Amino acid sequence: MSLADKLAAIEAGGKENIPKDWQAVMARSLDELRASGIMEGVIKVGDKLPPFTLDNDDGSTVSSEALLADGPLVVTIFRGHW
């Protein structure tokens, strides 16, 4: 199954479990975001990230430039709650 098929299945499953009025609010919000032009500034596949600093899991600040000096860098972004 392709990624597009998997995402379509997830979307279809969500529609079964999310109340219609919530779906309408979510759809309106997505339309407003798209109309705002915000998506034009989103980093796309193949783009290079600008230099950045982030806090790691122990609270230390880490620089992408410092990490890149040691070799390739993989950045993983995930939702979480701590």
A tleap script that builds the chain and sets N, CA, C and O, in Angstrom:
source leaprc.protein.ff14SB
mol = sequence {
  NMET SER LEU ALA ASP LYS LEU ALA ALA ILE
  GLU ALA GLY GLY LYS GLU ASN ILE PRO LYS
  ASP TRP GLN ALA VAL MET ALA ARG SER LEU
  ASP GLU LEU ARG ALA SER GLY ILE MET GLU
  GLY VAL ILE LYS VAL GLY ASP LYS LEU PRO
  PRO PHE THR LEU ASP ASN ASP ASP GLY SER
  THR VAL SER SER GLU ALA LEU LEU ALA ASP
  GLY PRO LEU VAL VAL THR ILE PHE ARG GLY
  HIE CTRP
}
set mol.1.N position { 0.855 -1.183 0.000 }
set mol.1.CA position { 0.000 0.000 0.000 }
set mol.1.C position { 0.896 1.240 0.000 }
set mol.1.O position { 1.843 1.331 0.782 }
set mol.2.N position { 0.593 2.177 -0.870 }
set mol.2.CA position { 1.399 3.398 -0.971 }
set mol.2.C position { 1.121 4.324 0.212 }
set mol.2.O position { 0.124 4.169 0.917 }
set mol.3.N position { 2.012 5.280 0.415 }
set mol.3.CA position { 1.816 6.264 1.479 }
set mol.3.C position { 0.520 7.031 1.261 }
set mol.3.O position { -0.222 7.279 2.211 }
set mol.4.N position { 0.244 7.408 0.020 }
set mol.4.CA position { -0.993 8.145 -0.282 }
set mol.4.C position { -2.213 7.316 0.105 }
set mol.4.O position { -3.177 7.849 0.653 }
set mol.5.N position { -2.176 6.008 -0.177 }
set mol.5.CA position { -3.291 5.129 0.193 }
set mol.5.C position { -3.438 5.034 1.709 }
set mol.5.O position { -4.551 5.063 2.233 }
set mol.6.N position { -2.313 4.919 2.409 }
set mol.6.CA position { -2.350 4.842 3.870 }
set mol.6.C position { -2.921 6.126 4.468 }
set mol.6.O position { -3.739 6.080 5.387 }
set mol.7.N position { -2.485 7.272 3.942 }
set mol.7.CA position { -2.993 8.554 4.448 }
set mol.7.C position { -4.481 8.709 4.168 }
set mol.7.O position { -5.221 9.227 5.004 }
set mol.8.N position { -4.920 8.264 2.999 }
set mol.8.CA position { -6.347 8.322 2.663 }
set mol.8.C position { -7.150 7.443 3.611 }
set mol.8.O position { -8.247 7.821 4.021 }
set mol.9.N position { -6.620 6.274 3.965 }
set mol.9.CA position { -7.310 5.376 4.895 }
set mol.9.C position { -7.397 5.996 6.284 }
set mol.9.O position { -8.425 5.884 6.951 }
set mol.10.N position { -6.326 6.648 6.722 }
set mol.10.CA position { -6.342 7.325 8.023 }
set mol.10.C position { -7.372 8.444 8.021 }
set mol.10.O position { -8.124 8.603 8.982 }
set mol.11.N position { -7.408 9.220 6.942 }
set mol.11.CA position { -8.377 10.313 6.833 }
set mol.11.C position { -9.798 9.774 6.862 }
set mol.11.O position { -10.661 10.333 7.540 }
set mol.12.N position { -10.048 8.696 6.133 }
set mol.12.CA position { -11.390 8.109 6.101 }
set mol.12.C position { -11.781 7.605 7.486 }
set mol.12.O position { -12.922 7.784 7.912 }
set mol.13.N position { -10.845 6.978 8.188 }
set mol.13.CA position { -11.122 6.496 9.538 }
set mol.13.C position { -11.411 7.632 10.492 }
set mol.13.O position { -12.277 7.516 11.360 }
set mol.14.N position { -10.689 8.734 10.336 }
set mol.14.CA position { -10.921 9.896 11.182 }
set mol.14.C position { -12.301 10.481 10.974 }
set mol.14.O position { -12.952 10.914 11.925 }
set mol.15.N position { -12.745 10.494 9.733 }
set mol.15.CA position { -14.062 11.056 9.440 }
set mol.15.C position { -15.173 10.241 10.088 }
set mol.15.O position { -16.226 10.782 10.427 }
set mol.16.N position { -14.942 8.949 10.260 }
set mol.16.CA position { -15.946 8.107 10.910 }
set mol.16.C position { -16.034 8.403 12.400 }
set mol.16.O position { -17.092 8.232 13.006 }
set mol.17.N position { -14.924 8.847 12.994 }
set mol.17.CA position { -14.855 9.016 14.442 }
set mol.17.C position { -14.964 10.457 14.920 }
set mol.17.O position { -15.104 10.699 16.118 }
set mol.18.N position { -14.903 11.411 14.007 }
set mol.18.CA position { -14.959 12.825 14.387 }
set mol.18.C position { -16.348 13.365 14.064 }
set mol.18.O position { -16.831 13.204 12.944 }
set mol.19.N position { -16.996 14.009 15.045 }
set mol.19.CA position { -18.333 14.564 14.788 }
set mol.19.C position { -18.325 15.525 13.596 }
set mol.19.O position { -17.340 16.223 13.356 }
set mol.20.N position { -19.429 15.550 12.859 }
set mol.20.CA position { -19.542 16.358 11.632 }
set mol.20.C position { -19.271 17.840 11.893 }
set mol.20.O position { -18.618 18.499 11.084 }
set mol.21.N position { -19.770 18.376 13.024 }
set mol.21.CA position { -19.552 19.799 13.292 }
set mol.21.C position { -18.067 20.093 13.528 }
set mol.21.O position { -17.589 21.167 13.160 }
set mol.22.N position { -17.338 19.167 14.129 }
set mol.22.CA position { -15.900 19.340 14.319 }
set mol.22.C position { -15.188 19.270 12.978 }
set mol.22.O position { -14.253 20.029 12.721 }
set mol.23.N position { -15.635 18.354 12.123 }
set mol.23.CA position { -15.041 18.238 10.792 }
set mol.23.C position { -15.193 19.547 10.023 }
set mol.23.O position { -14.275 19.974 9.322 }
set mol.24.N position { -16.353 20.179 10.160 }
set mol.24.CA position { -16.601 21.446 9.461 }
set mol.24.C position { -15.655 22.534 9.968 }
set mol.24.O position { -15.113 23.306 9.177 }
set mol.25.N position { -15.456 22.595 11.288 }
set mol.25.CA position { -14.546 23.584 11.869 }
set mol.25.C position { -13.121 23.333 11.381 }
set mol.25.O position { -12.413 24.271 11.015 }
set mol.26.N position { -12.703 22.071 11.376 }
set mol.26.CA position { -11.354 21.724 10.925 }
set mol.26.C position { -11.166 22.076 9.451 }
set mol.26.O position { -10.122 22.607 9.070 }
set mol.27.N position { -12.154 21.789 8.629 }
set mol.27.CA position { -12.067 22.089 7.193 }
set mol.27.C position { -11.973 23.596 6.965 }
set mol.27.O position { -11.179 24.054 6.143 }
set mol.28.N position { -12.789 24.372 7.701 }
set mol.28.CA position { -12.736 25.833 7.584 }
set mol.28.C position { -11.366 26.357 7.996 }
set mol.28.O position { -10.802 27.232 7.339 }
set mol.29.N position { -10.843 25.820 9.080 }
set mol.29.CA position { -9.530 26.264 9.563 }
set mol.29.C position { -8.437 25.970 8.544 }
set mol.29.O position { -7.567 26.809 8.307 }
set mol.30.N position { -8.475 24.789 7.941 }
set mol.30.CA position { -7.494 24.450 6.903 }
set mol.30.C position { -7.618 25.373 5.703 }
set mol.30.O position { -6.613 25.822 5.152 }
set mol.31.N position { -8.849 25.657 5.298 }
set mol.31.CA position { -9.067 26.574 4.176 }
set mol.31.C position { -8.494 27.956 4.481 }
set mol.31.O position { -7.867 28.577 3.623 }
set mol.32.N position { -8.714 28.438 5.717 }
set mol.32.CA position { -8.199 29.750 6.112 }
set mol.32.C position { -6.670 29.766 6.114 }
set mol.32.O position { -6.058 30.737 5.669 }
set mol.33.N position { -6.057 28.696 6.615 }
set mol.33.CA position { -4.594 28.620 6.609 }
set mol.33.C position { -4.048 28.640 5.189 }
set mol.33.O position { -3.099 29.365 4.890 }
set mol.34.N position { -4.651 27.842 4.317 }
set mol.34.CA position { -4.188 27.803 2.924 }
set mol.34.C position { -4.359 29.166 2.257 }
set mol.34.O position { -3.478 29.609 1.521 }
set mol.35.N position { -5.487 29.833 2.511 }
set mol.35.CA position { -5.761 31.136 1.905 }
set mol.35.C position { -4.822 32.219 2.441 }
set mol.35.O position { -4.590 33.225 1.769 }
set mol.36.N position { -4.281 32.019 3.645 }
set mol.36.CA position { -3.404 33.024 4.249 }
set mol.36.C position { -2.047 33.109 3.554 }
set mol.36.O position { -1.327 34.094 3.724 }
set mol.37.N position { -1.692 32.089 2.775 }
set mol.37.CA position { -0.397 32.072 2.114 }
set mol.37.C position { 0.716 31.490 2.967 }
set mol.37.O position { 1.872 31.462 2.544 }
set mol.38.N position { 0.381 31.030 4.154 }
set mol.38.CA position { 1.403 30.511 5.067 }
set mol.38.C position { 2.151 29.317 4.492 }
set mol.38.O position { 3.316 29.094 4.819 }
set mol.39.N position { 1.484 28.552 3.637 }
set mol.39.CA position { 2.109 27.354 3.072 }
set mol.39.C position { 3.250 27.690 2.109 }
set mol.39.O position { 4.090 26.837 1.821 }
set mol.40.N position { 3.283 28.919 1.615 }
set mol.40.CA position { 4.353 29.315 0.697 }
set mol.40.C position { 5.712 29.353 1.395 }
set mol.40.O position { 6.747 29.213 0.744 }
set mol.41.N position { 5.715 29.540 2.708 }
set mol.41.CA position { 6.963 29.608 3.456 }
set mol.41.C position { 7.388 28.292 4.084 }
set mol.41.O position { 8.406 28.232 4.773 }
set mol.42.N position { 6.617 27.238 3.853 }
set mol.42.CA position { 6.917 25.938 4.453 }
set mol.42.C position { 8.100 25.293 3.739 }
set mol.42.O position { 8.194 25.331 2.512 }
set mol.43.N position { 8.991 24.707 4.514 }
set mol.43.CA position { 10.122 23.994 3.932 }
set mol.43.C position { 9.598 22.739 3.248 }
set mol.43.O position { 8.775 22.010 3.801 }
set mol.44.N position { 10.084 22.504 2.047 }
set mol.44.CA position { 9.610 21.382 1.241 }
set mol.44.C position { 10.686 20.312 1.115 }
set mol.44.O position { 11.852 20.550 1.426 }
set mol.45.N position { 10.286 19.144 0.659 }
set mol.45.CA position { 11.224 18.043 0.453 }
set mol.45.C position { 12.366 18.517 -0.437 }
set mol.45.O position { 12.138 19.089 -1.503 }
set mol.46.N position { 13.583 18.277 0.004 }
set mol.46.CA position { 14.763 18.669 -0.765 }
set mol.46.C position { 15.330 20.024 -0.377 }
set mol.46.O position { 16.475 20.328 -0.709 }
set mol.47.N position { 14.539 20.858 0.331 }
set mol.47.CA position { 15.039 22.156 0.785 }
set mol.47.C position { 16.064 21.955 1.898 }
set mol.47.O position { 16.019 20.963 2.625 }
set mol.48.N position { 16.981 22.898 2.019 }
set mol.48.CA position { 17.931 22.879 3.122 }
set mol.48.C position { 17.399 23.772 4.232 }
set mol.48.O position { 16.900 24.869 3.979 }
set mol.49.N position { 17.512 23.292 5.455 }
set mol.49.CA position { 17.091 24.090 6.601 }
set mol.49.C position { 18.098 25.196 6.874 }
set mol.49.O position { 19.299 24.997 6.691 }
set mol.50.N position { 17.631 26.343 7.304 }
set mol.50.CA position { 18.572 27.375 7.746 }
set mol.50.C position { 19.195 26.926 9.077 }
set mol.50.O position { 18.635 26.064 9.756 }
set mol.51.N position { 20.331 27.493 9.450 }
set mol.51.CA position { 20.926 27.138 10.748 }
set mol.51.C position { 19.926 27.396 11.879 }
set mol.51.O position { 19.150 28.351 11.833 }
set mol.52.N position { 19.961 26.526 12.895 }
set mol.52.CA position { 19.028 26.665 14.007 }
set mol.52.C position { 19.643 26.125 15.284 }
set mol.52.O position { 20.626 25.385 15.251 }
set mol.53.N position { 19.052 26.503 16.407 }
set mol.53.CA position { 19.405 25.925 17.702 }
set mol.53.C position { 18.125 25.421 18.344 }
set mol.53.O position { 17.064 26.032 18.216 }
set mol.54.N position { 18.242 24.308 19.029 }
set mol.54.CA position { 17.116 23.714 19.743 }
set mol.54.C position { 17.613 23.160 21.068 }
set mol.54.O position { 18.799 22.871 21.228 }
set mol.55.N position { 16.703 23.017 22.007 }
set mol.55.CA position { 17.041 22.344 23.255 }
set mol.55.C position { 16.893 20.843 23.048 }
set mol.55.O position { 15.927 20.386 22.437 }
set mol.56.N position { 17.862 20.074 23.561 }
set mol.56.CA position { 17.743 18.629 23.452 }
set mol.56.C position { 16.983 18.078 24.656 }
set mol.56.O position { 16.439 18.845 25.450 }
set mol.57.N position { 16.944 16.767 24.792 }
set mol.57.CA position { 16.126 16.148 25.830 }
set mol.57.C position { 16.606 16.433 27.244 }
set mol.57.O position { 15.832 16.273 28.188 }
set mol.58.N position { 17.863 16.851 27.427 }
set mol.58.CA position { 18.319 17.196 28.775 }
set mol.58.C position { 18.351 18.705 29.014 }
set mol.58.O position { 18.858 19.167 30.037 }
set mol.59.N position { 17.805 19.472 28.059 }
set mol.59.CA position { 17.698 20.916 28.225 }
set mol.59.C position { 18.886 21.711 27.705 }
set mol.59.O position { 18.873 22.941 27.764 }
set mol.60.N position { 19.909 21.036 27.199 }
set mol.60.CA position { 21.066 21.735 26.636 }
set mol.60.C position { 20.725 22.262 25.246 }
set mol.60.O position { 20.003 21.611 24.490 }
set mol.61.N position { 21.242 23.433 24.913 }
set mol.61.CA position { 21.024 24.002 23.588 }
set mol.61.C position { 22.009 23.379 22.604 }
set mol.61.O position { 23.210 23.300 22.866 }
set mol.62.N position { 21.475 22.939 21.470 }
set mol.62.CA position { 22.281 22.284 20.443 }
set mol.62.C position { 22.159 23.087 19.155 }
set mol.62.O position { 21.060 23.480 18.764 }
set mol.63.N position { 23.290 23.328 18.496 }
set mol.63.CA position { 23.334 24.080 17.245 }
set mol.63.C position { 23.425 23.116 16.068 }
set mol.63.O position { 24.217 22.173 16.088 }
set mol.64.N position { 22.615 23.357 15.047 }
set mol.64.CA position { 22.685 22.516 13.848 }
set mol.64.C position { 24.060 22.636 13.196 }
set mol.64.O position { 24.587 21.654 12.672 }
set mol.65.N position { 24.637 23.823 13.224 }
set mol.65.CA position { 25.957 24.014 12.613 }
set mol.65.C position { 27.026 23.180 13.319 }
set mol.65.O position { 27.900 22.609 12.667 }
set mol.66.N position { 26.957 23.109 14.653 }
set mol.66.CA position { 27.925 22.304 15.406 }
set mol.66.C position { 27.754 20.825 15.087 }
set mol.66.O position { 28.737 20.101 14.928 }
set mol.67.N position { 26.515 20.381 14.996 }
set mol.67.CA position { 26.266 18.975 14.678 }
set mol.67.C position { 26.707 18.642 13.258 }
set mol.67.O position { 27.274 17.575 13.018 }
set mol.68.N position { 26.452 19.544 12.319 }
set mol.68.CA position { 26.846 19.316 10.926 }
set mol.68.C position { 28.363 19.271 10.757 }
set mol.68.O position { 28.865 18.668 9.809 }
set mol.69.N position { 29.090 19.905 11.668 }
set mol.69.CA position { 30.551 19.862 11.602 }
set mol.69.C position { 31.070 18.439 11.816 }
set mol.69.O position { 32.167 18.097 11.373 }
set mol.70.N position { 30.267 17.611 12.502 }
set mol.70.CA position { 30.644 16.213 12.751 }
set mol.70.C position { 30.165 15.269 11.662 }
set mol.70.O position { 30.594 14.116 11.626 }
set mol.71.N position { 29.282 15.724 10.766 }
set mol.71.CA position { 28.770 14.862 9.701 }
set mol.71.C position { 27.314 15.169 9.417 }
set mol.71.O position { 26.775 16.157 9.917 }
set mol.72.N position { 26.666 14.320 8.609 }
set mol.72.CA position { 25.265 14.545 8.243 }
set mol.72.C position { 24.356 14.604 9.472 }
set mol.72.O position { 24.656 14.028 10.517 }
set mol.73.N position { 23.259 15.304 9.317 }
set mol.73.CA position { 22.321 15.521 10.419 }
set mol.73.C position { 20.924 15.099 9.994 }
set mol.73.O position { 20.450 15.470 8.920 }
set mol.74.N position { 20.278 14.331 10.837 }
set mol.74.CA position { 18.881 13.956 10.619 }
set mol.74.C position { 18.065 14.619 11.716 }
set mol.74.O position { 18.379 14.475 12.897 }
set mol.75.N position { 17.025 15.340 11.336 }
set mol.75.CA position { 16.156 16.013 12.296 }
set mol.75.C position { 14.809 15.311 12.283 }
set mol.75.O position { 14.182 15.166 11.233 }
set mol.76.N position { 14.371 14.877 13.453 }
set mol.76.CA position { 13.071 14.231 13.585 }
set mol.76.C position { 12.197 15.120 14.452 }
set mol.76.O position { 12.591 15.505 15.553 }
set mol.77.N position { 11.028 15.441 13.963 }
set mol.77.CA position { 10.094 16.287 14.704 }
set mol.77.C position { 8.891 15.435 15.069 }
set mol.77.O position { 8.311 14.771 14.210 }
set mol.78.N position { 8.517 15.452 16.331 }
set mol.78.CA position { 7.373 14.669 16.762 }
set mol.78.C position { 6.587 15.443 17.800 }
set mol.78.O position { 7.113 16.293 18.518 }
set mol.79.N position { 5.309 15.115 17.851 }
set mol.79.CA position { 4.464 15.728 18.865 }
set mol.79.C position { 4.688 15.002 20.174 }
set mol.79.O position { 4.900 13.790 20.202 }
set mol.80.N position { 4.641 15.738 21.228 }
set mol.80.CA position { 4.804 15.101 22.520 }
set mol.80.C position { 4.259 15.996 23.611 }
set mol.80.O position { 3.962 17.169 23.387 }
set mol.81.N position { 4.136 15.431 24.777 }
set mol.81.CA position { 3.672 16.196 25.929 }
set mol.81.C position { 4.500 15.766 27.123 }
set mol.81.O position { 4.541 14.587 27.476 }
set mol.82.N position { 5.161 16.738 27.741 }
set mol.82.CA position { 5.990 16.405 28.883 }
set mol.82.C position { 5.521 17.162 30.087 }
set mol.82.O position { 6.094 17.021 31.167 }
savepdb mol mol.pdb
quit
